[in-house]
Amino acid sequence: MAKTVFIRESSGLLKQVSLIDAIMLNLGNMSAGVALFESISPYLNSSNNPTIGGPGGVLWLASIIGFIFAIPQLIVYTIMTRKISRTGGDYVWISRSLNGPLGAVMAISLMIESVAYFALVAFFSGSSINAVLCIIGHADNNPGLINLANTIFVNPYGSLTLLQKIIFYVISASFFIAVILINILRAKWGYSIVTALGIFSMLSLVLAMIVIALNSSHFSSIIPLFSNLGVSVPPVKYSALPSSINLGYTLLLLPIFALYTYPWMQAGPAVAAEFKQTEKIAKLNLVLALGITGLLVTLAFLEMDLVAGYCFNYYAYGSFIYNFWTVAIALAGNPIFQWIIGLGTVLWNFYVLSYGVIVFSRYIFALSFDRVLPEKFSQVNSKGSPVYAHLLDLSIMLILLLIPVFSTSAATSLYGATILGALYFLIASVAGTVYGIKNRIKSLEIAGIISAIYFTFLTYEAGVNPVFGFTSTVDGFPLTEFFVSLTIAIGVIIYVASWYKHKKDGIDISMSFKEIPPE
């Protein structure tokens, strides 16, 4: 049956992913560095987060709670990866344990949403370039850097000229093209890029924490710098904690943490068939990555409150200018440290893109291997690289990257499509529960149920919370709702068309979901 149901008897992918490679893939997936820039802290302030009525929510406490709630999902993904170590990860066990067509449709939907997200991350990474040039320029009184920040590498969330948009497009596209070509030439090189970027990004984050700690007594000296940049903070009394911790406000920060950091743990499992030591790496890669992410994010937010004071941070964070990274750069003093931290701030975005290139291609490969997508996408070259899957990624990325060029507001509204991620993880949790029940794995069954309940809450929040913008409109048009609906519809159309085509050829592609694909 395997000869007729699947494309071939072996995937052709090489077992060349080490434990450090898998950990770095997951760390990029959870993106601690991006979370410490503009993804989370601005929404502590009620001016940016309508669900919060004022001070009282605590970021580091929310990080701890979010980490705890991620543990059931960690258990599900670790057990399932050990049981079914195949390319495509959770797609394979969703389609085999729960429902084949549902798994295929949701995997296609998630990949479309992911490429759109990567395109937005690539374009809006310009905000990190702008912030680095701006902070270093003002800290060192360097008019050249300030001019670059004001004229060329401007904040992409503002009003951009066509030339400025094209510059951001070319920078983002050039990097993405380079990474794709490297992955095509040799799959191992793709992993090496992710690992190298990951190590540098992690070290720059740790360096930033050390710089803030060692220069904490000089924090007051950088307040004028941020004031000149438009950060307005009323007179406040120093305290590392709010006058009263509001648990409700803290819990309302969880969806922001959850949808941008902790639950994104499908990267390692997606390449499980390529693990050098399958059992060891499947067992350790996620738990180590989640632990490192939780530790760094929690300590960074705690350190900020200890150094600057909760109340100061509450008001300053709301500016989108003041954050962990910009404070570290401002406090560094030493130009070498400034630029290492600044480069780390920027490279975290490209680190995310590098892992995305690999993971996208593996999902597409798995869908092709099941005959849901054309056979071309599961072809690999002599170096173990799925060439056509990478070229598909590049084509979609370059097209979606054009969206910010024509409409910045339309692009930002598409961040609301992360609801697909929450929904996907909900379905993955249910699949884990079903597998646990069928195979009498009590720990998996319990973890799956808890994880499913949590992701039901997160999916609901992603749909109704105005911070995520799912219900937002662009010129009166519900763009995000349209994009999400269209994405799911495309998944359905692709599956139905593939089923019909292969049925005419005498192949029932639904039969592939009754077997575990070969390695």
N, C-alpha and C positions, 0 to 999 in steps of 0.2 A: 504493500500500500504506500510505503514511504516514497517509492519511485514515482508514483503517479500523483500523489497528493502534494508533496513538496517539490520545489524546483530541482533539488538534487539531494544526494545522500549526506553531504557534508557542507557546512557553511562556507568554508574556504578562509575564514578569518583565523588569524594566528593568535596563539596564547602568549601574549607578550605584555600584559598589563600587570605591573607589580603592585604591591600593597600601597606604596607611596603614590603611584599613579592614580589608583582608585580613590584614595583619600583626597588627593588634590582635585579630582573631578567633582567629588561631593562638596568640598569646601567652596569651589567655584559655584556650584549649584545653590548652596545656601548663602553665598555672597555676603559674608559678615562686613567686609569693607564698604560695600555699597550701602548696606543697612546703616552704617555709622556716618554716612554722608548726608543725603537728603531724603532717604526713603522713610525714616521713622521719626526722628526727633522733632521735626517741625510740627508733627501732629499731636505732640504733647500739649501744645497751646490751643486753647479753645477757638482762637481766631481762624485756625486752619482745620479744626476738627469740631464740627457742630454737635457731635455726640457727647462732648465733654464740656461741662459748664464752667470750668475754671481750674485753678491749681488743685493738686491732690493726687493725680495719677503719677506713678513712679516708674520710670523706664526700666531701671535695672531689676525691679521687682517683677514687672511684666515680663521681662526676659526670662527670669527664673521660672515663672508660671508657664510661659510658652514652651520652655524647654521640657518641663514636666509633662505637659500635654502632648509633646511630640514623642514621648517614650513609647506609648502604645503603637504608634505608626512605625517607630523604629523596630519594635518587636515583630510586627507584621512583615516589614520589608526584609529584615534579616532572616527570619525563618523561611519566607518564600524564596528568597534568593538562594539559600542553601538547598532548598528542595528542588527548585527549578532554575538552574543557572544557565540561562539562555539569552542570546542577543534579543534586545527589546524589553528585557526585564519584566516590569509589571504588565505590559501589554500581553505577554505570553500567558501569564497566570490569570489575568482577568478573562481572556478569551477562552482559556481551557477550564477554569474553575467556575466561572459565572455564566457568560454568554459570548459566543464567538463574534457575531455581528456587532454587538454592543461594544466589545473590546476594540474591534477594528475601527468603528466610527469614532469612538472617544480618543483613540490613539492618533488618528488622522487630525481630529479637531485640536488636540493638544499640540501637535506639531505645527499646525498653521498658526495657532495662538503664540507658540513659543518663538517662531521665526519673526512674527510681528513684534513681539516683545524685544527680541534681540536687536531688531532694526531700530527700535526706539531707544534702547540702551546705547547703541552705537552712536546714533545722532545726538542724543542728549547728554552723552559723555562730555560734550562740549562745555557743559556747566561745570564739570570738575576742572577742565583746562582753564576756563575763565576764572574760577575761584582761586586756583593755584597762582596764576599770573597776577591776579588782583591782590591777594594777600601778601605774596612775596614782594610785589612791586611797591605796595604802600609801606610794608615793614622795613624795606631797605631803601626807601625813597628812590626807586628806580623808575624814572618816567618812561623808559622804553618798554618795560613790562606792562606798565599801566596803560600805555597807548595800545599795545597789542590786545589787552583785555577789553579795551573800550571800542576798538575799531575792527579787529579781525576775529579774534576768538571771544566773541561776545557771549553773554548768557543766552543760550538757545531758547530759553523760556520767554525771552523778551521779544521785541520787534526786530526782526532780522531783515537785512537787505537780501536780494537774490544772490549776490556774490558771497555773502557770509554763509548762506544756506548751502551753496554749492561747495564751499570750502569744507564745511562739516561733512557733507555727503562724500566728497572725494577722500577725506581722511578715513572715514568709517569704511567706505567701500574698499579702499586700498588695503587696509588691514585685513578685512574679511577675505578678500581675494588671495592675499598672501597666505593666510592660514589655511584656506581651502586647498591651494596648490601644494603646500607642504604636506597636508594630510593625504593628498592624492599620490604624491611621489613616494611616500612611505608612511604607513599607518603609525608606526612607532614614533616617528618624528612629531606627529600630531599630539601624542601623549606627552612627549618630551617638552613641547611648548607649553602645554597646560601645567605640567609639573614645575617648569622653570618660572613661569609667570606666577604660579601659586606660591612658590617658595618666596619669591621677591615680595609679592603682595603681602604675605603673612608677616615677613620680617619687617616690612615698612610699617605695618600696623603695630607690631610689638615695639618698634622704635618710637613710634608716635606716643604710645602709652608711657614709655620710659621718659621721653622728653617732657611730657606733661607732668609726670610725677616729680622729676628733678627740678623743674622750674615752677612748681606750684606756688612758691612764695612770691613769685614775680607776676602772678596772674593779673593783678591790678594794673600793671604797666601796659597791657595790651588792650585794655578797655577803650582808651581813646581811639585806637586803630579801628576797632569795630564800630565805634560811634561815628567815625568819619565815613564809614561804609554804609551807614544807614541803620545800624542796629540800635534800637531805642529800648532802654531798660529803665523803668522808674526806680527811685530809691528803694532798695530792699535790704533787709537784714540777713546776714549770712546764717545759713543753716543747711546742713547736708540733707535734711529731710523737710518735707512740707510741714506746716504747722499741724496738719491733720492728714494722715494718709487716707485717701479715698479709694477703697478697694473697688468700688464700682467703676470709677474712672480708669483705674489701673487695668481692670479686666477688659474695658473697652479699647485698650491699646493692643490686646491680643490679636485681633484680626490683622492689624498692620504688621506685627511681628510674623504672624503665621503665614501671611500671603506673600511675604518678601524674604523670609529667612528659613526658619526651621523645617517646615514640611517638605521642602524641595530636596528630597533624598532619592530621586529615581536615577541619578546619573551613574553611580557605580553599578547598580543592578542592571542597567541597560547594556553594559559591556561585560556582564558576568561570564559569558562564554569565552572571553579572551583572558580571564584571570590565569596567571601562571600557576598559582597554588589555589585552586578553586575553593576548597573548604575553608582554608585559613583566611583568605581575603574576603570571602562572602561573610564570614563570621565577624570580622573586625573592621572592615572599611567604613561602614555607616556609624557604628558606635563611636569610633575614634573621631570621625568628622563632626558628628553632632556634638560630642563632648568639647572639642576644640572650639567650634562655633559658639556654643553656649557660654563657654568660659570667657572668650574674648569679647563678645558682645556685652555680656553682663558686667564684666570688669571695666570695660571702657565707659559705659554709661554711669556706673558707680563712681569711677574715678572723676568724671566730669562734675558730678554732684558734690563730691568731697572737695574738689579744688575750687570750683566757682560758686558753689552753693545752689541748692535746688531752685530757689526763687529767681535768681539771676538767670539760670538756664531756662526756666520756664518761659520767660519773656524773650530772651535772646534767640532761643531755638526757632521761635515763630517767624524770624526774619528770613529763613532759608539760607542766610549767609554764614551765620554762626553755627558751627557743628564741631564734632570731635576732631576731624581732620584739619579744619581751618584754624582751630585753637592750637593744635600741635605745631602747625607751620608757624603761626605767629609767635609761639613761645620758643621755638627752636633757636633763634638767634644766629646760630652757625649756618652759613650758606649751604654747606654740604648736607647737613641734616635737613634743612629746608627743602632742598631739591630731591633728596631721597624720599622724604615723606610726601612731597608734592607729586613725584613720579608715581609713588605707590597709590596715591589717591586716584590718579588717572588710569593706571594700569589695572586696577581692580575691575573696571568696566570691560577692558579688553580681555582680561582673564575670564570673565563670564562668557564673552563671545567665543573664546577658544574652546571652552568645555562644550558650549552649545553646538559647535560644528560637529564634534564627535558624536554627541548623544543623539542629535537629529538624524544623522546618517544611520545610526544603529536601529532606530525605530523604523525608519523607511526601509532599511534592509529586511527587518523582521516581517514587516507587512508584505514586502515583495516575496519573501521566502514562502509565505502562506498563500501566495498568488492573489492577494487583495490588490496589490499594486503591480505594475508591469515587471516582468522578469529582469529587465535591464538593471533595475535598482538593487538587485542582490548580486550582481556580478562584481567580483573583486579582481584586482590586478595581482601581479606576482608578489607584491609587497604587502598584501593583505588589506588593501584599501578598497572600500565600495565606491568606485569612481563616480558612477552615475548618480548615486544618492547624494554625494557631495555637490555635484553640479546642479542637481535639483535645488538643494539648499541655497546655493549661490544665486541661482536665478530668482527664486522667490524673495530672497533677502534684498537683492538689488532693486527689485520692483517695489517692495514694501518700504524700503529706505527712501523712496521718492515722496512718500506721504508727507513727512515733515517739511519737505522743500516747498510743497504747494500749500500746506495748511498746518501750522504749528498747533493750533487749537484742536484740529481733527486728530493729529497724532497723539497729543496728550490724553485725549478722551479714550483712546484705545487701551490705555493702561487698565481700564475697567474690565477688559476681557480676561483678566486674571481669575475671574469667576470660574472659567473653564478648568483652571488648575485645581481649585477647591473641589469642584464637582468630580473631576477625574480621581482625586485622592479619596473622595467618598466612595466611589465605585471600587477602587482598589482595596479599600478597607473591607467592603462588603465581600469582595472576592476572597480575601484572606480569611474572613469569618467562615464562609462556605467551605473553603478548603479545610479549615480547622475542624469543622463539624464532620465532614466526610471522612477525614483521616484520624479523627479522635485526638486532635492536638489541642488540649484544653487551653494552654497559654495563648495559642494563636487565636482561638475562638474568642476568648475574653478580650484580648488586645484589639482584635478586629472590631468587636462591638463598640468598645470605648472609642476607638479611632473614628469609626463611622459616625457616632454621635457627635464627636467634636467637629468633624468636617461637615456635618449637616448644619451645625451652627455657623461655621465659617462660610459655607456656601450662601446661607441666608444673609449673613452680614455683607458679603461681597455684592449681593444683589440690592440691598436696601441702604447700606451705609453710604452717605454722600461723599465720603472721603475717596472711595474707589471709583465713583463716577459712572457706575454701570447704567444708571438711568439718566445720565447727562445728555444734553443735546448740543449739536453744532448748527447754528443758524436754524434752530427749530427742528432739526432732524435728529432722531435717536440713533446716532452713529454706532455707539458701542453695542446696543441691543441688536442692531442690524448686523454688525460684524459677527457677533457671537452666534446669532441665528443662522447667518450665511455659512459660517464655519462648520457648524453641525450639519447643515443641509449638504454641504460639499462632501462631508464624510459619508453621509447616507447615500448620496448619488454615486460616489466612487465605489462603494461596496456593492450596491445593487447592480451597477453596470458591469463590474468584474464578475459577480456571481452569474449574471445572464450570459456574458461572453464565454465564460468557461463551461457553462452548462451546455451551450451549443457545441462545444468541443468534447463533450462527454466527461467533464471533470466537475465534481461537486466540491467547491472550495470550502464549504462548511465542514467537510470531513477532516480538514487539517486541524480544526479546533478540538478534535477528539484524540489527537496525539501530541506529544511533546516533540517539537522540532529537533532534528539532529544538530549536534555541535558543529 
